[in-house]
Amino acid sequence: MFPNPRAGLGSINVYAAVDPSQLISNQAFQGKRVIVTGASRGIGEDVAFTFARAGASIVLVARTESQLDAVESRILEQVPNAQILKAAVVVMDPAKVEVAVTRVDPYDWWNTLEINLRGVFNYLEKSHGRIIAITSISSQIRVPFASDYCVSKHALTRFMEFVPIFANTEHPKVLAFPVHPGAILTELSKASGYPAELFNDTGGLASAYILHLAAGNADWLNGRYSSACWDITELERDWKEKALEKGALVNKLYLPQ
């Protein structure tokens, strides 16, 4: 496979197996709706742009409306006919939020969680869809002074593993893919304190790999962790059968033999 993304050695760019050119040329996502969270910059913006080029209708979601406007403008410059809807989630007054939280009844709190979380699955169940969650190699390692990030990404990866279980009962048309996008220099990685030269993968690789998954080209990875930095051809040739047989690429408690 390509270099381990933890090493941060050698830049990895788009390669033949995940080259989006054909999907873009065929407008493979015409008539599809794609919701991109964190779409105001970095990986999210790259992903939104790539799906727009492939013909999808895009919903841009982020916290800052002005940044969403800028992303929309940049997409429309390159894809003039793109259909774009923006949704800015903005906290205007933290004090009001604090008051609201303290007054929420536990049952109301749970009801909100059920609507916001389960509602997504219910919507997709009525049609069909793929959830591609941007996780991180940090979900699989322990990084000093970054427990919040590592734990949150681990929880996200773990949650995606449950989707195939749901599929056996309630949600047969929903697939989920937790994906490490690569070591990309974003605003978050700049603030991490790690040397910038460690983050030398390209956003184009991440968006191309995500497009590849969304097109249904690797559905065997449903519920399994994968990395945009891995060579998908080699992964399928050398590891797919073993991964399916052993239930690999999911989180497990390791016990020495």
Buried (B, 14 or more C-beta within 10 A) or exposed (E): EBBEBBEBEEBBEBBEBBEBEEBBEEEBBEEBBBBBBBBBBBBBBBBBBBBBBBBBBBBBBBEBBEBBBBBBEEBEEEBEEBEBEBEBEEEEEEEEEEEEEEEEEEEEEEEEEEEEEEEBBEEBBEEEBBBBBBBBBBBBEEBEEBEEBBEBBBEBBBBBBEBBEBBEEEBEEBBBBBBBBBBBBBEBBEEBEBEEEBBBBBBBBBBBBBBBBBBEBBEBBBBBBBBBBBBBEEBBEEBBEEBEEEEEBBEEEEEEE
